[in-house]
Amino acid sequence: MAPAKAMMPDLVYCTDAYDAAEGADAVVIVTEWDAYRALDLARLKRVMAGPVMVDLRNVYQRADVEQAGFAYTAVGR
């Protein structure tokens, strides 16, 4: 992260997905990276202000996300 911070010092940098989602009203999945394919949905919901997930990569199954208490929107399904 140090090289990125040197080039873009005005951004907010987070240690992980949960840190980035803290207090958020919604999360948007825009990558298929493994780190985002296996999120602990219960933990994610606990740190968020509003449990909304928009999945632009169709990484998650609707039933799993909704069972975890999220409002879920996927693209192309």
C-alpha positions in Angstrom: 0.0 0.0 0.0 2.9 2.4 0.6 3.5 3.1 -3.1 -0.2 3.7 -3.7 -0.4 6.0 -0.7 2.5 8.0 -2.1 0.7 8.5 -5.4 -2.8 8.9 -4.0 -2.6 10.3 -0.5 -6.2 11.5 -0.4 -7.8 8.1 -0.6 -8.9 6.1 2.5 -7.0 2.9 2.8 -8.4 -0.2 4.6 -6.8 -3.4 5.9 -9.5 -5.7 4.6 -13.0 -5.9 3.2 -14.6 -5.7 6.7 -12.6 -2.5 7.5 -13.8 -1.0 4.2 -17.4 -2.0 4.9 -17.5 -0.6 8.4 -20.4 1.8 8.7 -21.4 1.4 5.0 -25.0 1.3 3.9 -24.1 -1.0 1.0 -21.2 -3.0 -0.5 -20.6 -3.5 -4.2 -18.7 -6.5 -5.3 -16.7 -5.5 -8.4 -14.0 -8.2 -8.5 -13.8 -12.0 -8.6 -10.7 -12.1 -6.3 -10.7 -15.0 -3.9 -10.6 -12.6 -0.9 -14.1 -11.4 -1.9 -15.6 -14.8 -2.8 -15.5 -16.1 0.7 -16.6 -13.2 2.9 -18.0 -14.0 6.3 -21.5 -12.6 5.6 -22.5 -12.5 9.3 -19.4 -10.5 10.2 -19.9 -8.3 7.2 -23.5 -7.5 8.2 -22.4 -6.7 11.8 -19.9 -4.0 10.7 -22.3 -2.4 8.2 -24.9 0.3 8.8 -27.3 -1.2 6.3 -27.1 -4.8 4.9 -27.2 -4.2 1.2 -25.0 -6.1 -1.3 -24.8 -5.4 -5.0 -22.9 -8.2 -6.8 -21.6 -7.1 -10.2 -19.6 -10.3 -10.7 -22.2 -12.9 -9.6 -19.8 -14.2 -7.0 -22.6 -15.1 -4.4 -25.7 -17.1 -4.6 -28.8 -15.0 -3.9 -30.2 -17.5 -1.3 -27.1 -17.4 0.7 -26.8 -13.7 0.9 -30.5 -13.2 1.6 -30.4 -15.9 4.3 -27.6 -13.9 5.9 -30.0 -10.9 6.1 -28.9 -8.8 3.2 -30.9 -7.1 0.4 -29.2 -8.5 -2.6 -29.0 -7.3 -6.2 -27.0 -9.2 -8.9 -26.4 -8.2 -12.5 -27.2 -10.5 -15.4 -29.2 -13.2 -13.5 
